[in-house]
């Protein structure tokens, strides 16, 4: 379904007097058979095909949204684009906590999309002014936030607003980072540009900005805190925090939220968020190899982990660490080194056969191999499992056969 047809279907659904009731009465959809059954039933009740398709799309998006919103997804409305760009509700709740801890009582959610951030802000008792330039998303935000009396929603461009006139003491901005369906990596091509959003500090010093995780340090002001967040090993966002929203001061940090509900924060040893990351010395490969969470790497806090572990890099510009003891840190996975082998398919195949290895996890850094292709070439046969790490050791291509700790 194209963006235009999805939007048209949603608008038709919202305009129909029984549209929202139709979505609410739909059963759970788990298979094509469920779709056919629901479609047949709704047609027999007099609903037209376009309205049914729009309702089923919402049901599909709600099921997909459960990973971000949990049980709240069942009461929200989405577009595919809005869901993709929406902040996870648990992360949005952490944003809201920052604003409340900073003493903010009325927050502007700029570029609110379907209303996720505003939902979290209002859930903590903050008054919210939600704004989006997209008419469909503004309409969805209005519906998704309808149960909160302290929320108002505006269809407007961030550039055309006067924040002081809105009476807010805090603002959160999520600029559009896509154009013509493609990601825009230069922050000055975002809508609005990053520099324009940072200028809003003159009106509201307590400003938060959601940015692309791959943003270069040179784009940060010297007096802000920047935090990267990962969830269960995936980097989900980066955000700039200004004013009282940055109690940690000028910094780069990584917040790691593990799948087992543990968490940890790592801080880069730098004097300014614009500064280059501290270097980590290369060390001889020890008993253990450590893989570090992507948020830690993006924040430039690898040296903090290395110092804690007494570890070094296995090779220059390769972010695997090594030491003689396993790590007990959130966001760090340790592997016991069983063998170091030449990175040659025939040699590896023979060694894996000798070790009776038939199940192989393949990790890589510093090499252009394709794990699935290599796995097929190795023609695995055996009863045991192992991890194969294709990388560089002291600058040379090597294969590390290892066991997860």
C-alpha positions in Angstrom: 0.0 0.0 0.0 1.4 3.4 -1.0 1.7 6.3 1.5 -1.0 8.2 -0.5 -3.5 5.3 -0.5 -2.9 4.5 3.2 -3.5 8.2 4.1 -6.6 8.4 1.9 -8.0 5.2 3.6 -7.3 6.6 7.0 -9.0 9.9 6.3 -12.0 7.9 5.0 -12.0 5.8 8.1 -11.9 8.9 10.4 -14.6 10.7 8.4 -17.0 7.8 8.5 -19.4 8.0 11.5 -18.8 4.4 12.4 -15.1 4.4 11.5 -13.5 4.2 14.9 -16.2 1.8 16.1 -15.3 -0.5 13.2 -11.7 -0.5 14.2 -12.6 -1.2 17.9 -14.8 -4.2 17.0 -12.3 -6.0 14.8 -11.0 -9.3 16.1 -7.2 -10.0 16.3 -5.7 -10.6 12.9 -3.0 -13.4 12.9 -3.2 -14.9 9.4 -4.5 -14.3 5.8 -7.5 -16.6 6.8 -8.4 -14.1 9.6 -8.3 -11.2 7.1 -10.6 -13.1 4.7 -13.0 -14.0 7.5 -13.1 -10.5 8.8 -13.6 -9.0 5.4 -16.4 -11.3 4.5 -18.2 -10.6 7.8 -17.9 -6.8 7.5 -19.1 -6.8 3.9 -22.1 -8.8 5.0 -22.8 -6.0 7.5 -22.8 -3.4 4.8 -19.3 -1.8 5.1 -17.6 -1.0 1.8 -14.3 -2.5 0.7 -12.1 0.7 1.1 -13.4 1.3 4.7 -12.7 -2.4 5.6 -9.2 -2.2 4.1 -8.4 0.9 6.2 -9.7 -0.7 9.4 -7.7 -3.9 8.7 -4.6 -1.7 8.1 -5.1 -0.2 11.6 -5.4 -3.6 13.1 -2.2 -4.7 11.4 -0.3 -1.6 12.6 -1.6 -2.0 16.1 -0.2 -5.5 16.2 3.1 -4.3 14.9 3.1 -1.4 17.4 3.0 -3.7 20.5 6.8 -3.9 20.5 7.0 -0.1 21.0 3.8 0.6 23.0 2.8 -2.6 24.7 -0.9 -2.8 25.6 -1.4 0.9 24.8 -1.1 0.1 21.1 -4.6 -1.4 21.1 -6.1 2.1 21.7 -3.9 4.2 19.3 -4.1 5.0 15.6 -1.2 4.9 13.3 0.3 5.4 9.9 3.2 3.2 8.7 5.5 6.2 8.6 4.2 7.5 12.0 4.9 4.1 13.6 8.3 3.8 12.1 9.3 7.3 13.4 7.6 7.1 16.8 9.7 6.8 19.9 9.3 3.7 22.0 6.9 4.5 24.9 9.5 3.4 27.6 12.0 5.8 26.1 9.5 8.6 25.8 8.7 8.1 29.4 12.4 8.7 30.3 12.2 11.9 28.2 9.2 13.0 30.2 11.0 12.3 33.4 13.8 14.6 32.4 11.3 17.4 31.9 9.6 16.8 35.2 12.9 16.6 37.0 13.9 19.9 35.4 10.8 21.6 36.9 8.9 22.0 33.6 5.1 22.1 33.8 4.1 22.9 30.2 6.0 21.3 27.3 5.9 21.8 23.5 6.2 18.6 21.5 7.4 19.9 18.2 7.0 17.5 15.3 4.8 15.3 17.5 3.9 12.8 14.8 1.2 10.4 16.1 1.7 11.8 19.6 4.0 9.4 21.4 6.1 11.9 23.3 3.1 14.0 24.2 1.4 10.8 25.4 4.3 10.2 27.8 4.5 13.9 28.9 0.8 14.0 29.7 1.0 10.6 31.4 3.4 12.3 34.0 1.0 15.1 34.5 2.6 17.7 32.3 0.6 20.1 30.1 1.5 19.6 26.5 1.2 21.7 23.3 1.7 19.1 20.5 2.6 20.4 17.0 3.0 18.7 13.6 3.2 20.1 10.0 1.5 16.9 8.6 -2.2 17.3 8.7 -2.9 13.5 9.0 -0.4 13.1 11.9 -1.8 16.1 13.7 -5.3 14.6 13.4 -4.1 11.2 14.7 -2.3 13.0 17.6 -5.5 14.7 18.5 -7.3 11.4 18.6 -4.5 9.5 20.4 -4.3 12.3 23.1 -8.0 12.8 23.5 -8.1 11.4 27.0 -5.7 14.0 28.4 -7.4 17.4 29.3 -4.0 19.2 29.5 -3.1 18.6 25.9 -3.7 20.8 22.8 -2.8 19.8 19.3 -1.9 22.2 16.5 -1.4 21.6 12.8 1.5 24.0 12.1 5.2 24.2 11.1 7.8 24.5 13.9 9.3 27.4 12.0 6.1 29.4 12.2 5.6 29.1 15.9 6.5 31.5 18.7 7.3 29.3 21.7 7.1 32.2 24.1 3.5 32.9 23.0 2.6 29.2 23.8 3.6 29.7 27.4 5.8 26.7 27.6 8.8 26.2 29.9 10.2 23.3 27.9 10.3 21.9 24.4 11.1 18.7 22.7 11.7 18.6 18.9 11.8 15.7 16.5 12.8 17.1 13.1 11.9 15.2 9.9 15.1 13.3 8.8 13.7 11.9 5.6 13.1 13.4 2.2 11.7 11.7 -0.9 11.7 8.5 1.1 15.4 8.6 1.9 17.3 9.4 5.1 19.0 12.7 5.3 22.3 12.5 7.1 23.3 16.2 7.0 21.4 17.8 10.0 21.1 21.1 8.0 18.9 19.2 5.5 16.5 18.1 8.1 13.1 19.9 8.4 13.6 22.2 10.2 17.5 22.2 10.1 19.2 21.4 13.4 20.7 24.9 13.7 17.2 26.4 13.5 16.0 24.1 16.3 19.0 24.9 18.5 18.2 28.6 18.0 14.9 28.0 19.9 17.0 27.9 23.1 16.8 31.7 23.0 13.1 31.4 23.7 13.0 28.1 25.7 16.4 27.1 27.3 15.0 23.7 28.4 15.2 22.1 25.0 15.5 18.4 23.9 16.1 17.3 20.3 15.8 13.8 18.9 18.6 13.3 16.4 20.0 10.6 14.1 22.2 8.1 16.1 24.9 8.5 13.4 25.2 12.3 13.8 28.8 13.6 13.8 30.1 15.3 17.0 30.9 18.5 15.1 27.2 19.4 15.0 26.9 19.6 18.8 27.1 22.9 20.8 29.8 22.8 23.4 27.3 23.3 26.3 24.9 20.4 25.9 24.5 16.8 27.0 24.1 14.2 24.2 22.8 10.7 25.0 22.6 7.6 22.9 20.1 4.9 24.0 20.1 1.2 23.1 17.4 -1.4 23.9 18.2 -5.1 23.8 21.4 -4.4 21.8 19.9 -2.1 19.2 20.6 1.7 19.2 17.2 3.3 19.0 18.0 7.0 19.3 20.2 9.9 20.2 19.1 13.1 21.8 20.5 16.5 22.6 19.6 17.9 26.0 19.9 21.6 26.9 19.5 23.8 29.9 18.1 22.2 33.1 17.3 19.0 31.0 21.1 18.3 31.1 22.0 17.9 34.8 25.0 15.8 33.7 26.5 18.9 32.1 28.4 19.0 28.9 28.8 15.4 28.0 28.3 12.4 25.8 26.7 9.4 27.4 25.3 6.0 26.5 22.2 4.6 28.2 22.1 0.8 27.7 18.8 -1.0 28.5 19.3 -4.7 28.4 16.7 -7.4 27.5 16.7 -8.6 31.1 15.6 -5.1 32.4 19.1 -4.2 33.7 20.5 -0.9 32.6 23.7 1.1 32.8 25.0 4.5 31.8 28.5 5.1 30.4 30.1 8.5 30.0 32.8 9.4 27.6 36.0 11.0 29.2 35.8 14.3 27.3 35.6 18.0 28.1 33.0 18.8 25.4 30.5 16.8 23.4 32.3 18.1 20.3 35.6 16.5 21.3 37.0 13.4 19.6 36.8 10.1 21.6 39.7 9.1 23.8 41.9 6.5 22.2 42.2 2.9 23.5 45.5 1.2 23.1 45.9 -2.1 21.2 46.6 -5.2 23.4 47.7 -8.7 22.6 44.7 -11.0 22.3 43.9 -12.5 25.7 41.7 -15.2 27.0 38.5 -13.2 26.3 37.2 -11.0 23.5 34.5 -8.4 24.4 31.8 -7.0 22.1 30.5 -3.6 23.3 27.0 -2.2 22.8 26.5 0.2 19.8 25.3 3.1 22.0 28.6 3.0 24.0 30.5 3.1 20.7 28.4 6.0 19.3 28.9 8.0 22.5 32.7 7.5 22.3 32.7 5.8 25.7 34.7 2.7 24.7 37.7 3.9 26.7 35.5 4.0 29.9 34.7 0.3 29.4 38.3 -0.6 28.5 39.5 1.1 31.7 37.0 -0.8 33.8 38.0 -4.1 32.3 41.7 -3.4 32.0 41.2 -4.2 28.4 42.7 -3.1 25.0 41.7 -3.2 21.4 42.4 -6.3 19.4 43.5 -4.1 16.5 43.6 -0.4 15.7 40.2 0.9 14.6 38.5 -2.4 15.5 36.2 -2.0 18.4 36.5 -5.4 19.9 38.2 -5.4 23.3 40.3 -8.1 24.9 41.5 -9.1 28.4 42.1 -12.1 30.5 38.9 -12.0 32.5 35.2 -12.0 31.4 33.2 -8.8 31.7 30.3 -8.4 34.1 29.0 -5.1 32.7 25.6 -4.3 31.1 26.2 -3.7 27.4 29.3 -5.9 27.2 29.2 -9.4 25.9 32.3 -11.6 26.5 33.5 -14.6 24.4 36.1 -17.1 25.6 38.7 -17.5 22.9 39.0 -21.2 21.9 41.3 -20.8 18.8 42.6 -18.2 16.4 42.6 -19.3 12.8 43.5 -18.0 9.4 40.5 -16.3 7.7 40.4 -19.0 5.0 37.3 -20.9 4.2 39.0 -24.3 3.7 41.0 -24.0 6.9 37.9 -23.0 8.9 35.7 -25.8 7.4 38.3 -28.4 8.3 38.7 -27.1 11.9 34.9 -26.9 12.4 34.4 -30.4 11.1 37.2 -31.7 13.5 35.4 -30.0 16.4 32.0 -31.4 15.5 30.5 -27.9 15.1 27.2 -27.8 13.2 25.6 -24.6 14.5 27.6 -21.4 14.1 27.0 -17.8 15.1 29.1 -15.6 12.8 30.1 -12.0 13.9 32.3 -9.6 12.0 34.1 -6.3 12.3 36.7 -5.0 9.9 36.0 -7.4 7.1 33.6 -7.5 4.2 32.5 -11.2 4.5 28.8 -12.0 4.4 28.0 -14.3 7.3 25.2 -16.2 5.6 27.3 -16.8 2.5 30.3 -18.0 4.6 28.0 -20.3 6.7 26.9 -22.0 3.5 30.5 -22.3 2.2 31.6 -24.0 5.5 29.1 -26.9 4.9 28.6 -27.4 8.6 27.9 -30.8 9.9 28.1 -31.6 13.6 26.3 -31.6 17.0 28.1 -28.7 18.8 27.6 -24.9 18.6 30.1 -22.1 18.6 30.7 -18.5 17.7 33.1 -17.5 14.8 34.3 -13.9 14.9 35.7 -12.7 11.6 37.9 -9.6 12.3 41.4 -8.2 12.4 44.0 -8.9 15.1 46.9 -6.6 15.1 45.9 -5.5 11.6 45.7 -9.0 10.1 42.5 -10.8 9.0 41.8 -13.6 11.4 39.0 -15.9 12.5 38.4 -16.3 16.3 36.6 -19.4 17.3 34.9 -18.7 20.6 32.3 -19.5 23.2 29.7 -17.1 24.5 30.1 -16.5 28.3 
